[in-house]
Amino acid sequence: MKEIGLGLLGFGTVGAGVVEGLQRNGDLIAGRSGVKLVLRKIADLDLERDRGVSVDRGMLTNDAMSVIRDPQVHIIIELIGGVGIARELVTEALKMGKPVVTANKKLLAEYGASLFALADANQVDLRFEASVGGGIPIIQALREGLIANHIPNLYGILNGTCNYILTRMETEGLPFDQVLRAAQDAGFAEAEPSLDIDGHDTAHKAALLASLAYGFPIPLDSLYVEGIRGMAREDIAYAADLGYRVKLLAVVKKQDDAVSVRVHPALVPQDHMIASVSGVFNAVMVSGDVVGDTLYYGRGAGRLPTASAVLSDVAAVARQLATQSRHHLPAFIPEGATPSMLPVDDISCRYYLRLLVQDKPGVLARVAGILGEHAISIATMIQKDTGRAGFAEMIMTTHVALEKNCRNALVALNALDVVGAPAVRYRIEDFH
């Protein structure tokens, strides 16, 4: 059986998971793929820390470049993370004609266009299944399983930290800050959680999925990104009263010749399958014009789920090398003319609005009047007692309206003398 040598860059949590996966199921992979995967070298700055797996000390090195240049290493696995040294190492490997498997979503979201172009120029693969959704095989689904479909829309719950926080806020009625601290204590959130709770981690993943769906690199700065930092438990409770659940959602849509990619908290119907995704789990719903709706669900992070995705890519590349296949799959395959990016101001959806207003006659008429002036009509409205003398909370949902109209309406509403606090607005996704 043909042996393919592997070089592992980064011996952290996922790197140790890759080693464990090889040690546990190496024979299984060989039997299924017809190729024996042999780990030749591991590079990391810390060679002493216990990772829970045993490896030959002769494999370990601090010199990552020596791993890339080793003639016995045929595939490079990059699990360092970040966009510094990882970018240099991936670039060098591709220039040398060595395929790379990575889980580095940030690197690909920010520098993917140039790295994929380099891979194409050298006719080698740059694979990244583990960069989105942990162990969920969503990249393979978009590249191969849905190859016969145009993708009109895609929705994703792509950050386990945020989903854990929102789930506990809903089920236990706890405030955001308390659940964030609990998530940090449980290891579900970083000590510095901005990347997760401000939506940027989800944005990196959304950009990659959109690029695959529509066949061109999506510029990261073209995304609208809004996180869940400081979300009020009242809004989650009111959403439930209205029949919705709040999720941090990646929304990818194609409208005519334009693509919109956005990340923000959204109200989703409680009876929809994506609303049932709870805790640290992830899910991606992809609509195909031939197949219809499909859902991909699983653990979005973690040592072994992510390692599983890494090893699936490694096995696929190893099979190509072993058979001396010259077939190289480009990262993004365009459907035709490259579509434009739709500005967030030009999207249309329904909205949830919460207003703290003076509890007196005529207020609803003034609020409705401003909404009407901006072509926004009210679908439902409930009023809640706040416990604050003379004030009530007005909770509304709207019919479909233009984003820029909603934004301008909020400015006008906040300027009313009967409004006691800035209006709260979230988008509603009904999946129609």
SEVEX-951688 format. One record per residue (C-alpha): y, x, z; residue in one letter. Coordinates in steps of 0.001 Angstrom, whole numbers, padded with zeros to 6 digits, always signed. Layout:
<pts>
YXZA;...
</pts>
This chain:
<pts>
+000000+000000+000000M;+003449+001280-000932K;+005548+002515+002011E;+009313+001963+002097I;+011374+004008+004554G;+014085+002346+006620L;+017168+003849+008215G;+018769+001878+011052L;+022470+002384+011800L;+023279+000851+015170G;+020746+000543+017990F;+022391-002263+019949G;+021113-005735+020695T;+020229-006712+017126V;+019097-003202+016211G;+016625-003276+019083A;+015529-006711+017876G;+014804-005284+014425V;+012662-002563+015998V;+010846-005154+018117E;+010280-007371+015091G;+008793-004473+013127L;+006568-003459+016005Q;+005417-007013+016663R;+005000-008306+013093N;+005014-005262+010829G;+001459-005946+009670D;+002328-009588+009027L;+005306-008568+006875I;+003150-006075+004988A;+000471-008668+004321G;+002969-011202+003039R;+005128-008824+001002S;+002607-006232-000150G;+004870-003460+001194V;+004632-001440+004399K;+008016-001037+006118L;+008307+002274+007964V;+011235+002980+010274L;+012192+006619+009631R;+015463+007157+011508K;+017821+005432+013948I;+021468+006425+014436A;+023560+005471+017451D;+026164+007107+019672L;+024149+006310+022819D;+020615+007656+022613L;+019734+007247+026286E;+020190+003545+027084R;+017033+001491+027553D;+016778-001096+024772R;+013489-002603+025904G;+011587-001038+022986V;+009887+002345+022673S;+010563+004612+019694V;+009723+008195+018835D;+012591+010360+020120R;+012407+012328+016892G;+013771+009302+015025M;+017000+009210+017016L;+020202+010882+015936T;+023957+010691+016481N;+024545+011568+012839D;+024579+008322+010859A;+025361+010096+007590M;+022178+012143+007893S;+020203+008911+007936V;+021806+007775+004685I;+021168+011117+002998R;+017542+011409+004116D;+015363+011222+000962P;+012622+009476+002989Q;+015004+006606+003807V;+015066+004065+000994H;+016893+001121+002626I;+019873+001277+004995I;+020225-001352+007741I;+023828-001457+009009E;+024178-003067+012447L;+027133-001101+013815I;+029663-003869+013256G;+033398-003702+012714G;+035245-002411+009674V;+035766+001273+010547G;+032844+003666+010351I;+030581+000837+009154A;+032618+000502+005967R;+032419+004259+005308E;+028668+004324+005828L;+027942+001262+003682V;+030150+002693+000931T;+028318+006024+001010E;+024902+004358+000914A;+025844+002223-002077L;+027285+005221-003924K;+023968+006982-003404M;+022172+004016-004949G;+020542+002893-001700K;+020356-000844-000972P;+022039-002004+002225V;+021143-004854+004563V;+023876-005841+007014T;+024784-008483+009576A;+028463-007502+009473N;+030365-010699+008616K;+033760-009193+009413K;+033204-006278+007048L;+032096-008550+004215L;+034818-011140+004779A;+037543-008493+004675E;+036139-005905+002253Y;+033286-007725+000560G;+034955-007877-002863A;+035119-004081-003177S;+031721-003464-001566L;+029926-006002-003758F;+031641-004526-006821A;+030363-001087-005760L;+026845-002477-005303A;+026995-004057-008769D;+028258-000824-010313A;+025308+001082-008822N;+022790-001702-009524Q;+021692-001980-005890V;+021544-004898-003493D;+023919-005516-000603L;+022212-008262+001387R;+023689-010162+004315F;+021478-013063+005424E;+022066-012229+009101A;+025852-012353+008766S;+025994-016166+008874V;+024044-018458+011160G;+021837-015872+012879G;+018248-016736+012031G;+019115-019694+009776I;+018211-018786+006160P;+021395-020306+004738I;+022295-017394+002421I;+018911-017565+000710Q;+019249-021335+000440A;+022590-021056-001364L;+021528-018176-003624R;+018043-019406-004501E;+016976-022723-002996G;+020007-024616-004362L;+020346-022673-007599I;+020081-025901-009645A;+023033-027514-007869N;+026788-027593-007971H;+028053-027678-004366I;+030757-030320-003865P;+031018-029708-000119N;+029635-027782+002812L;+030139-028258+006553Y;+029148-025780+009234G;+028937-025426+012998I;+028900-021649+012906L;+029878-020428+016367N;+027511-020944+019282G;+030138-020048+021884T;+032472-022838+020791C;+029642-025326+020391N;+028413-024526+023915Y;+031906-025031+025339I;+032494-028329+023529L;+029033-029614+024475T;+029565-028980+028186R;+033085-030369+028122M;+031680-033583+026670E;+028509-033973+028727T;+029970-032850+032070E;+033633-033767+031692G;+034699-030220+032594L;+038010-028562+031612P;+038098-025914+028892F;+038941-022932+031136D;+036089-023671+033544Q;+033495-023954+030775V;+034791-020783+029101L;+034294-018861+032354R;+030776-020298+032662A;+030027-019259+029074A;+031210-015723+029850Q;+029078-015593+033012D;+026036-016789+031024A;+026594-014201+028287G;+027433-016825+025637F;+031064-015699+025376A;+032653-012264+025262E;+034969-011040+028008A;+037690-011125+025348E;+036779-014391+023578P;+039586-014683+021008S;+037390-014007+017968L;+035247-017008+018887D;+037538-019589+020465I;+040427-019035+018053D;+038143-019722+015084G;+038162-016299+013412H;+034407-015681+013708D;+033767-019032+012058T;+036364-018219+009378A;+034559-014995+008415H;+031328-016945+007960K;+033008-019817+006140A;+034558-017407+003644A;+031140-015924+002853L;+029482-019319+002428L;+032296-020552+000194A;+032081-017387-001900S;+028374-018017-002461L;+028860-021702-003173A;+031544-021179-005812Y;+030782-017741-007188G;+033893-015724-006372F;+035202-013795-003340P;+037269-016127-001145I;+040339-014320+000250P;+040250-014498+004037L;+043995-015104+004191D;+043592-018261+002095S;+041737-020044+004910L;+043368-022433+007356Y;+042082-021459+010810V;+042532-023352+014074E;+040380-022790+017154G;+039518-024739+020294I;+041562-022748+022806R;+043026-025068+025419G;+041405-028241+024098M;+041878-031086+026581A;+038833-032839+027988R;+040766-036102+027614E;+040659-035792+023832D;+036916-035221+023896I;+036499-038308+026097A;+038796-040451+023940Y;+036953-039290+020818A;+033713-040483+022424A;+035311-043865+023149D;+036098-044104+019433L;+032526-043204+018418G;+033104-039533+017626Y;+032090-036112+018908R;+034328-033024+018635V;+032971-029935+016860K;+034557-026705+015650L;+033830-027221+011981L;+033962-025070+008876A;+034874-027389+005999V;+034352-026184+002431V;+035145-028549-000439K;+035713-028451-004165K;+038154-030966-005571Q;+038508-030909-009345D;+039382-027267-010122D;+040426-026255-006600A;+038531-025109-003513V;+039624-025668+000081S;+038184-023703+002994V;+039300-024505+006510R;+038176-024076+010106V;+039334-026410+012867H;+038152-028812+015563P;+037127-032086+013971A;+035964-035488+015105L;+032571-036281+013558V;+030702-039601+013855P;+028303-039609+016798Q;+025482-041003+014665D;+025737-038256+012046H;+023032-035577+012140M;+025521-032718+012488I;+026999-034328+015628A;+023653-033882+017402S;+023856-030068+017177V;+024510-029007+020767S;+024740-025957+022982G;+024571-022543+021325V;+022837-023824+018199F;+024355-023669+014706N;+023935-025915+011689A;+025082-025995+008073V;+025077-029127+005945M;+025210-028476+002210V;+025591-031190-000415S;+024186-030539-003870G;+024907-032697-006885D;+021174-032825-007677V;+019448-032576-004293V;+021947-034510-002148G;+022536-033569+001504D;+020509-030768+003118T;+020733-029492+006709L;+019910-026017+008038Y;+019611-025694+011822Y;+018732-022991+014310G;+019974-020307+016654R;+023176-018808+015322G;+022990-015524+017212A;+020782-013488+019508G;+018598-010434+019327R;+015473-011826+017677L;+016873-014689+015545P;+019346-012304+013903T;+016688-009614+013561A;+014477-012145+011775S;+017187-012631+009137A;+017688-008866+008778V;+013979-008301+008245L;+013753-011065+005637S;+016373-009212+003580D;+014666-005875+004155V;+011316-007258+002975A;+012882-008721-000181A;+014582-005437-001082V;+011468-003421-000243A;+009389-005574-002570R;+011838-004849-005404Q;+011729-001112-004723L;+007950-001061-004513A;+007557-002824-007852T;+010356-000748-009408Q;+012109-003943-010380S;+015353-003331-012207R;+016541-006851-011514H;+019708-006785-009446H;+021090-010057-008106L;+024913-010084-008096P;+026456-011234-004850A;+028499-014010-006408F;+027631-015739-009656I;+030591-017722-011063P;+030047-021241-012373E;+032750-020762-015006G;+036490-020318-014696A;+037493-019219-011195T;+038957-022203-009340P;+042236-022009-007446S;+042526-022256-003659M;+043868-025596-002441L;+046617-025165+000192P;+045908-026955+003461V;+049054-029063+002971D;+047401-030671-000049D;+044152-031781+001600I;+043624-035424+002531S;+041636-036742+005485C;+041803-039123+008424R;+043463-038132+011685Y;+043173-038652+015420Y;+046547-038792+017183L;+047380-038886+020898R;+050892-039614+022084L;+052327-039726+025590L;+054944-042465+025322V;+057160-044586+027526Q;+055348-047783+028427D;+057846-050358+027241K;+058256-052873+024419P;+059095-051621+020959G;+057519-048166+021266V;+054514-048957+019097L;+056789-050350+016421A;+058864-047164+016381R;+055754-044984+016183V;+054213-047116+013443A;+057497-047061+011578G;+057607-043266+011457I;+053988-043088+010359L;+054699-045649+007651G;+057683-043651+006414E;+055258-040761+005835H;+052628-042894+004042A;+050278-042948+007037I;+048646-046207+008123S;+046985-046833+011495I;+043265-047665+011453A;+042647-048116+015200T;+044770-047913+018341M;+043973-047955+022055I;+046238-047457+025054Q;+045278-045601+028223K;+046941-045515+031620D;+047934-041945+032505T;+048735-042388+036184G;+052248-041194+035383R;+054764-043889+036236A;+056409-045406+033191G;+054187-043669+030638F;+051004-044457+028752A;+048841-042634+026253E;+048570-044068+022786M;+045414-042980+020956I;+045219-043750+017260M;+043107-043018+014231T;+044604-043198+010773T;+043418-044025+007308H;+043221-041141+004815V;+046563-039358+004536A;+047979-036165+003080L;+048073-033196+005456E;+051725-032369+004829K;+052668-035988+005477N;+050888-035895+008810C;+052562-032631+009754R;+056014-033987+008917N;+055279-037216+010791A;+054390-035241+013917L;+057748-033459+013792V;+059522-036825+013654A;+057354-038330+016406L;+057966-035400+018746N;+061695-035897+018286A;+061588-039503+019577L;+063231-040054+022961D;+060286-042262+024021V;+057705-039469+023514V;+057091-037469+026684G;+054991-034560+025373A;+054106-032953+022033P;+051723-035113+020020A;+048078-034049+019768V;+046453-034188+016332R;+042895-033522+015192Y;+041279-034164+011827R;+038407-036599+011329I;+035510-035793+008999E;+033456-038838+008067D;+031302-036979+005479F;+031930-039597+002818H;
</pts>
